[in-house]
Amino acid sequence: MDRDTPATAGDEDVCHACTESTPIDAKTAKKCGLNYREYESHPESHPEKRVTCWGCKNAHKSVLTKTMAMNKSWKSERGLGARLGKVLDGRHEVFSKLRREKKRFHHQLVTGAVDETRNSEYFWIKDLQREAEKFPPFPRKHKREVKKEKGQSAPSSPPWKKHAARAPTTPVKKEAKR
């Protein structure tokens, strides 16, 4: 089901993630189970207004669930590729704050086959990025350092072995009996 249409030059709103498609509208949102009142109530002014197309929402380019955000290894937007790590892991207060500020929405898929489906809560990636940058980055450790801390020695490469010559793997034809 293709719900996205390409944006044209006269379109006022475009998806803020891909800038190529028209955003989710109230009609398709209601038909597909997205809470449009929460979706459009993001408090930012129009230039920073959060809108996304179905493709970017489903591919998680514009929004993430709480679990996805906690498991994501964030990068700093200010520093060129500077890693922050999983700074949102276990920080439930960040998500409570975003809920209070109405920077999230719910989507419960509507299908004819099942009566009730999961009601997922989505948070905007730009808001999560701002929150992630407020925390100090986790220092990265190499695997060898982690094993040394646990009292294990660093793994060494296995010794080279000389293998004995092997017989050919092609089957030998049996001579026909006369």
C-alpha positions in Angstrom: 0.0 0.0 0.0 1.7 3.2 -1.2 0.7 6.0 1.1 3.4 8.5 0.2 3.2 10.8 -2.7 6.2 12.8 -4.0 6.3 16.4 -2.9 5.8 19.1 -5.6 7.2 22.6 -5.7 3.9 24.1 -4.4 3.6 21.8 -1.3 3.8 23.7 2.0 4.8 20.7 4.1 7.3 18.0 3.2 8.8 15.2 5.3 11.6 16.7 7.4 13.7 13.5 7.1 13.7 12.8 3.4 12.4 16.2 2.0 10.9 14.3 -0.9 7.5 13.1 0.2 4.3 14.7 1.5 3.8 14.1 5.2 1.2 12.0 6.9 -2.3 13.5 6.7 -5.2 13.2 9.0 -7.2 10.9 6.7 -4.6 8.3 6.3 -3.5 8.6 9.9 -7.0 7.8 11.1 -7.4 4.9 8.6 -4.0 3.4 9.7 -4.4 3.9 13.5 -2.0 6.8 14.0 -3.1 9.2 16.7 -3.1 12.4 14.5 -3.9 14.7 17.4 -0.6 13.7 19.2 1.3 13.6 15.9 0.5 17.2 14.9 0.7 18.7 18.5 4.5 18.9 18.5 5.2 22.3 20.2 7.9 23.6 17.8 7.1 26.5 15.5 6.5 25.9 11.8 10.2 25.9 10.6 11.0 23.2 13.2 7.6 21.5 13.0 8.0 17.7 13.0 6.3 16.0 10.1 7.2 12.8 8.5 6.1 10.5 5.6 5.0 6.9 6.1 8.2 5.6 4.5 10.6 7.5 6.9 8.4 6.6 9.9 8.4 2.9 9.1 12.1 2.9 8.3 12.8 4.8 11.6 14.6 7.7 9.9 12.5 10.3 11.7 11.1 8.6 14.8 12.1 5.8 17.2 10.4 3.9 20.0 11.8 4.1 23.5 13.5 0.7 23.3 15.2 1.6 20.0 16.4 5.0 21.3 17.9 3.3 24.4 19.7 0.7 22.3 21.0 3.3 19.7 24.6 4.4 19.8 24.3 8.2 19.3 26.7 10.4 17.5 27.3 14.1 18.1 26.0 16.4 15.5 28.4 19.2 16.5 31.6 17.1 16.3 32.4 15.4 13.0 31.3 11.9 13.8 32.2 12.0 17.5 30.6 9.1 19.2 28.4 9.6 22.3 27.6 5.9 22.8 24.4 4.6 24.3 23.9 7.6 26.5 20.1 7.2 26.7 20.3 3.6 28.0 18.4 3.5 31.3 17.5 7.2 31.2 13.8 7.0 31.6 13.6 10.6 32.8 14.4 11.7 29.2 11.3 10.0 27.8 9.1 11.3 30.7 10.3 14.8 29.9 9.5 14.3 26.2 6.0 13.0 27.1 5.3 16.0 29.3 6.4 18.3 26.4 4.1 16.4 24.0 7.0 15.5 21.7 5.7 12.0 21.0 2.8 10.2 19.4 1.2 6.7 19.3 0.5 4.4 16.4 -1.7 1.3 16.8 -1.9 -0.6 13.5 -5.4 -1.4 12.3 -5.9 -4.7 10.6 -8.9 -6.8 9.7 -7.2 -10.0 10.8 -6.5 -9.2 14.4 -8.7 -7.3 16.9 -6.0 -5.6 18.9 -2.4 -4.8 17.9 0.6 -3.2 19.7 0.2 0.5 20.5 3.7 1.8 19.9 4.9 5.1 21.2 7.2 7.1 18.9 9.7 9.9 19.8 11.2 12.3 17.2 14.8 11.6 16.5 15.7 15.3 16.5 14.4 15.7 20.0 16.2 12.5 21.1 19.4 13.8 19.5 19.2 17.0 21.5 18.7 15.1 24.7 21.5 12.7 24.0 24.0 15.5 23.4 23.3 16.8 27.0 25.0 13.7 28.5 28.8 13.1 28.5 29.9 10.5 26.0 30.8 7.0 27.1 34.5 6.3 26.7 35.0 3.5 24.3 37.0 0.4 25.3 38.5 -2.3 23.1 37.6 -5.9 23.6 41.1 -6.6 25.0 40.8 -3.9 27.6 37.4 -5.3 28.7 38.8 -8.8 29.1 41.8 -7.6 31.0 39.5 -5.8 33.5 37.5 -9.1 34.0 40.8 -10.9 34.8 41.0 -12.8 31.6 44.0 -12.6 29.3 43.7 -11.1 25.9 43.0 -13.7 23.2 46.1 -14.7 21.2 46.0 -15.9 17.6 46.0 -19.6 17.2 49.3 -21.2 16.1 49.7 -21.9 12.4 49.2 -25.6 11.6 50.5 -27.4 8.6 47.9 -29.6 7.2 48.8 -33.0 5.7 48.2 -33.5 2.0 44.7 -34.7 1.3 43.5 -37.1 -1.2 41.6 -35.7 -4.2 38.0 -35.1 -3.4 36.6 -36.1 -6.8 35.1 -39.5 -6.8 37.1 -42.3 -8.4 35.2 -44.3 -11.0 35.1 -48.0 -10.4 36.3 -50.1 -13.3 33.5 -52.0 -14.9 33.7 -55.8 -14.3 34.0 -57.9 -17.5 
